Amino acid sequence: MENRDILNESVQDLENSNFSNGIVQDNKLIFTIGDKTYRVRMPIQSEQSSIDHKRNLAQLEYLNQEGCITRKQLTQKLKDLNLFDMDKIESQKNQLIKEFKQAQFILATSSNNSFAIGECKLKIEIIKNELKNIAINTSIQLAPSLESRLEKFIIEYTTFLVTDIQDGKEWKRVWETNEEFQKADSGLVERCAANITWLLLNHQG
């Protein structure tokens, strides 16, 4: 599966999931895959210390690798080669966000105009898809950068530490060792990683 397809499925998974208050409780997010129930949770202090330590080690390792490039350097290189212009992308994204807010306002004030409501809903969906495509393309273009690699490492290592499976009335870790995690089904890992990403972003918000 291509990187774009994987990212698109992860974003779609987040859009389709029901993150109501009944599912997110005590900094934990519960979800089901098939007939099994899983949860991801915010790291406890000792786990966060382990994540920070592993991140620092990974950064040192990446910095010593041939071809290591920062996001700023990569962005400039892509622009110089006319492959990807972050400034233009940001301008396009800001314009879409402005149009999105305008459409939302029109939708909120057009309660008696069914045609206007339909047009606004369609426009909002189109804008959402365009913003999603921008996010996916940006992520793919910047994936080789030091910062993106570290972000990916942190999400994967956090997923390994904080994903549990329900066993009767108890919760047990899905993966006892990192080796088990590395050999795990990619579909399960991607779903868990998408959910922990959402939980982390929601917690920060």
Buried (B, 14 or more C-beta within 10 A) or exposed (E): EEEEEBBBBBBEBBEEBEBEEEEBEEBBBBBEEEEEBBBBBBBEEEBBEBBEEBBEEBBEEBEEEEEBBEBEEBBEEBBEEEEBBBEEBEEBBEEBEEBBEEBBEBBEEBEEEEEBBEBBEEBBEBBEEBBBEBBBBBBBBBBBBBBBBBBBBBBBBBBBBBBBBBEEEEBEBBBEEEEEBEEBEEEBBBBBBBBBBBBBEEEEE
